[in-house]
Amino acid sequence: MIREYSAASRLFTAFIYIAVGLFALVTIIPFIHLIAASLTTAEELREKSFILFPRVISWDSYAYILSTNTVLRSMGVTVLITVTGTFVNIAMTTLMAYPLAHKTLLGRDRIMLLVLFTMIFSGGMIPSFILVKQLGMLNTYSSVIIPGAINAFNLIVIKNFFQQLPDGLEESAKMDGASHPYILARIVIPLSLPAIATFSLFYAVGHWNAFLAPILYLNDPDKWPVQVLMRQIVILSQGGVGDATDMGPDFVLPPEQTLKSAVIVFANLPILLVYPFLQKHFAKGVLLGSVKG
């Protein structure tokens, strides 16, 4: 059956497409400009203030920032923090969400009240710093992972996801002698993969983009993730990421703007490449977990 749409409906649909298209352009054009600025030559950069498609592509800026191990070391630290931190986040959130999903848990309402309290109030930066220092975690990677191991909002959504699973599954497993760890590992988690995949990406993006906690807790520059290094280069204009002595006699140091653009693209491209592989889980993972409390 062919459905006929009214003129008003078609006009509204066209408006939605145009609005979404414009929003997409506004979002993606700055990033295209960054990529173009990182690949352009010094001559073209002097001629144009805004570049989307460079006439001549030059990889000198990327060759320069990768001529030393500074950027690669920071990228390795970021990958280590992101992978380890995301695993800790998902493990801790899942282990807390599972018992809270059971209405028979003793003190469940009071625990949820405490969880909600942390969403509204926090101890603040200085008390958090003193706590991390007293625990002996300063200048260790645990200082940027452990304090944020559980996000209250993500915990509530995953708990709701667990709650909507049929009670009969757990009751049948218990009748067969299954314990709670077995039920969580073999039944609940496999059925909750869309939500876990979604919040794994949320946690991973948070760790990848984090720079305030590393600035506060990591004093050794060798332990800085790439976002802190990018801050030093882009905001504070502190160089030292490359070594021009090994680039050959014809090498000309790229302009500062080109180097900054190359560092930004290099720091953000990996996490952008991960997004399409998990995008399909977003709607199902988030919406199903937030339907009922």
C-alpha positions as CSV (number, residue, x, y, z in Angstrom):
1,M,0.0,0.0,0.0
2,I,1.4,3.4,-1.0
3,R,0.9,6.0,1.7
4,E,0.2,9.5,0.5
5,Y,1.7,12.4,2.4
6,S,0.1,15.8,2.7
7,A,1.8,19.0,1.4
8,A,2.4,20.1,5.0
9,S,3.9,16.8,5.9
10,R,6.3,16.9,3.0
11,L,7.2,20.5,3.8
12,F,7.9,19.6,7.4
13,T,10.0,16.6,6.3
14,A,12.0,18.8,3.9
15,F,12.6,21.3,6.8
16,I,13.9,18.5,9.0
17,Y,16.3,17.3,6.3
18,I,17.6,20.8,5.7
19,A,18.0,21.6,9.4
20,V,19.8,18.3,10.1
21,G,22.0,18.8,7.0
22,L,23.0,22.3,8.1
23,F,23.7,21.1,11.6
24,A,25.9,18.3,10.1
25,L,27.8,20.9,8.0
26,V,28.4,23.2,10.9
27,T,29.7,20.2,12.9
28,I,32.0,18.7,10.3
29,I,33.4,21.8,8.5
30,P,35.7,22.8,11.4
31,F,37.2,19.3,11.5
32,I,37.7,19.3,7.7
33,H,39.4,22.7,8.1
34,L,41.7,21.2,10.7
35,I,42.7,18.3,8.5
36,A,43.2,20.6,5.5
37,A,45.3,23.0,7.6
38,S,47.5,20.1,8.8
39,L,48.2,19.0,5.2
40,T,48.7,22.4,3.6
41,T,51.9,24.1,2.7
42,A,53.3,27.3,4.3
43,E,52.8,29.3,1.1
44,E,49.1,28.4,0.8
45,L,48.5,29.0,4.5
46,R,49.9,32.6,4.1
47,E,47.6,33.2,1.1
48,K,44.3,31.9,2.7
49,S,43.0,32.2,6.2
50,F,40.4,29.4,5.8
51,I,41.2,26.2,3.9
52,L,39.0,23.2,3.2
53,F,40.8,21.6,0.2
54,P,44.6,22.3,0.0
55,R,46.1,22.7,-3.5
56,V,49.2,20.7,-2.6
57,I,49.2,18.1,0.2
58,S,52.2,18.1,2.4
59,W,52.9,15.5,5.2
60,D,55.7,17.5,6.7
61,S,53.8,18.4,9.8
62,Y,53.0,14.8,10.6
63,A,56.6,13.7,9.8
64,Y,57.8,16.4,12.2
65,I,55.6,15.6,15.2
66,L,56.4,11.9,14.7
67,S,60.2,12.5,14.4
68,T,60.5,12.0,18.2
69,N,58.7,9.6,20.5
70,T,56.9,12.4,22.5
71,V,53.6,12.2,20.7
72,L,53.7,8.4,20.3
73,R,54.5,7.9,24.0
74,S,51.6,10.1,25.0
75,M,49.3,8.2,22.6
76,G,50.4,5.0,24.2
77,V,49.6,6.4,27.7
78,T,46.2,7.5,26.4
79,V,45.5,4.0,25.0
80,L,46.6,2.4,28.3
81,I,44.4,4.7,30.4
82,T,41.4,4.3,28.0
83,V,41.5,0.5,27.8
84,T,42.2,-0.1,31.5
85,G,39.9,2.6,32.7
86,T,37.0,1.5,30.5
87,F,37.4,-2.1,31.7
88,V,37.4,-0.9,35.3
89,N,34.4,1.3,34.7
90,I,32.3,-1.4,33.1
91,A,33.3,-4.1,35.6
92,M,32.5,-1.8,38.6
93,T,29.3,-0.4,37.1
94,T,28.0,-3.9,36.2
95,L,28.9,-5.4,39.5
96,M,27.0,-2.6,41.3
97,A,24.1,-2.4,38.9
98,Y,23.3,-6.2,39.2
99,P,22.4,-6.3,42.9
100,L,20.6,-2.9,42.7
101,A,18.4,-4.3,39.9
102,H,16.9,-6.8,42.5
103,K,14.0,-5.2,44.5
104,T,14.7,-7.7,47.3
105,L,18.1,-6.2,48.0
106,L,18.3,-5.0,51.7
107,G,18.7,-1.2,51.8
108,R,18.3,-0.8,48.0
109,D,16.4,2.5,48.2
110,R,18.9,4.1,50.6
111,I,21.8,3.0,48.4
112,M,20.0,4.5,45.3
113,L,19.5,7.7,47.3
114,L,23.2,7.9,48.0
115,V,23.9,7.3,44.3
116,L,21.5,10.1,43.3
117,F,23.1,12.4,45.9
118,T,26.5,12.0,44.1
119,M,24.9,13.2,40.8
120,I,23.9,16.5,42.4
121,F,26.7,17.2,44.9
122,S,30.4,16.4,44.8
123,G,33.3,16.9,47.2
124,G,35.0,19.4,44.9
125,M,38.5,19.6,43.4
126,I,40.6,20.3,46.5
127,P,39.0,17.6,48.7
128,S,39.3,15.1,45.8
129,F,43.0,16.0,45.4
130,I,43.7,15.6,49.1
131,L,41.9,12.3,49.1
132,V,43.9,11.0,46.1
133,K,47.1,12.2,47.8
134,Q,46.3,10.6,51.1
135,L,45.6,7.3,49.3
136,G,49.1,7.5,47.8
137,M,47.9,7.5,44.2
138,L,49.5,10.8,43.1
139,N,51.6,10.5,39.9
140,T,50.1,7.0,39.2
141,Y,47.6,6.0,36.5
142,S,45.2,4.8,39.2
143,S,44.6,8.4,40.2
144,V,42.9,9.1,36.8
145,I,41.0,5.8,36.8
146,I,39.8,4.8,40.3
147,P,38.1,8.1,41.5
148,G,35.7,8.0,38.5
149,A,35.3,4.2,38.4
150,I,31.5,4.4,38.5
151,N,29.4,7.1,36.8
152,A,26.1,7.5,38.7
153,F,24.0,8.2,35.6
154,N,25.5,5.2,33.7
155,L,24.9,3.0,36.7
156,I,21.2,3.9,36.8
157,V,20.6,3.3,33.1
158,I,22.4,-0.1,33.2
159,K,20.5,-1.0,36.4
160,N,17.3,-0.2,34.6
161,F,18.4,-2.3,31.6
162,F,19.0,-5.3,34.0
163,Q,15.6,-4.8,35.6
164,Q,13.7,-5.2,32.4
165,L,15.1,-8.6,31.7
166,P,12.4,-11.3,32.3
167,D,12.4,-12.6,35.9
168,G,11.8,-16.1,34.6
169,L,15.3,-16.3,33.2
170,E,16.9,-15.9,36.6
171,E,14.4,-18.0,38.4
172,S,14.9,-20.9,35.9
173,A,18.7,-20.6,36.3
174,K,18.4,-20.7,40.1
175,M,16.2,-23.8,39.9
176,D,19.1,-25.4,37.9
177,G,21.5,-24.5,40.7
178,A,23.1,-21.4,39.2
179,S,24.7,-18.8,41.5
180,H,24.5,-15.1,41.1
181,P,28.0,-14.7,39.6
182,Y,27.1,-17.4,37.1
183,I,23.7,-15.7,36.2
184,L,25.5,-12.4,35.8
185,A,28.3,-13.7,33.6
186,R,26.3,-16.2,31.5
187,I,22.8,-14.7,31.2
188,V,22.6,-11.0,32.2
189,I,25.7,-9.7,30.5
190,P,25.2,-11.5,27.2
191,L,21.7,-10.2,27.0
192,S,22.9,-6.6,27.9
193,L,25.6,-6.3,25.3
194,P,24.0,-3.3,23.5
195,A,23.9,-1.3,26.8
196,I,27.4,-2.4,27.8
197,A,28.8,-1.6,24.3
198,T,27.2,1.9,24.4
199,F,28.4,2.8,27.9
200,S,31.9,1.3,27.1
201,L,32.1,3.9,24.4
202,F,30.9,6.7,26.7
203,Y,33.5,5.7,29.3
204,A,36.2,5.3,26.6
205,V,35.5,8.7,25.1
206,G,35.6,10.3,28.6
207,H,39.0,8.7,29.3
208,W,40.4,9.6,25.8
209,N,39.4,13.3,26.2
210,A,40.3,13.7,29.9
211,F,42.9,16.2,30.6
212,L,41.9,17.9,33.9
213,A,42.5,14.8,36.1
214,P,45.9,14.1,34.5
215,I,47.0,17.7,34.9
216,L,46.0,17.5,38.6
217,Y,47.4,14.1,39.5
218,L,50.2,13.3,37.0
219,N,53.4,15.4,37.7
220,D,55.7,13.4,35.4
221,P,55.5,14.7,31.8
222,D,56.4,11.2,30.6
223,K,53.0,10.0,32.0
224,W,51.0,12.7,30.3
225,P,48.3,11.4,27.9
226,V,48.0,13.0,24.5
227,Q,45.2,15.4,25.5
228,V,47.5,17.1,28.1
229,L,50.3,17.2,25.5
230,M,47.9,18.7,23.0
231,R,47.0,21.3,25.6
232,Q,50.7,22.2,26.1
233,I,51.2,22.6,22.3
234,V,47.9,24.2,21.3
235,I,47.0,26.4,24.2
236,L,50.3,27.1,25.9
237,S,52.3,27.1,22.6
238,Q,55.0,24.9,24.1
239,G,56.9,23.1,21.3
240,G,59.5,20.3,21.6
241,V,57.4,17.5,20.1
242,G,59.6,17.1,17.0
243,D,63.3,17.2,16.0
244,A,64.1,19.0,12.7
245,T,67.7,17.8,12.7
246,D,66.7,14.4,11.4
247,M,64.4,15.6,8.7
248,G,66.9,16.2,5.9
249,P,68.6,19.3,4.5
250,D,65.5,20.4,2.4
251,F,63.1,20.2,5.3
252,V,61.4,23.5,6.3
253,L,59.7,23.7,9.6
254,P,55.9,23.9,9.1
255,P,54.1,26.9,10.5
256,E,52.9,26.7,14.1
257,Q,49.2,26.6,13.0
258,T,49.9,23.6,10.8
259,L,51.7,21.7,13.6
260,K,48.9,22.5,16.0
261,S,46.3,21.2,13.5
262,A,48.3,18.0,12.9
263,V,48.5,17.3,16.7
264,I,44.7,17.8,17.1
265,V,43.9,15.5,14.2
266,F,46.4,12.9,15.3
267,A,45.0,13.0,18.9
268,N,41.3,12.7,17.9
269,L,41.3,10.5,14.9
270,P,41.6,7.1,16.7
271,I,38.5,7.6,18.9
272,L,36.5,8.9,15.9
273,L,37.4,5.7,14.0
274,V,36.0,3.6,16.8
275,Y,32.6,5.4,16.9
276,P,31.1,3.9,13.7
277,F,31.6,0.3,14.9
278,L,29.5,0.9,18.1
279,Q,27.0,3.5,16.7
280,K,24.4,0.8,15.9
281,H,24.1,-0.1,19.6
282,F,23.4,3.5,20.7
283,A,19.7,3.8,20.3
284,K,18.9,0.3,21.6
285,G,21.4,0.4,24.4
286,V,20.4,3.8,25.8
287,L,16.7,3.9,25.2
288,L,15.9,0.4,26.5
289,G,17.8,1.2,29.7
290,S,16.0,4.5,30.3
291,V,12.4,3.4,29.7
292,K,11.6,2.6,33.3
293,G,13.3,3.2,36.6
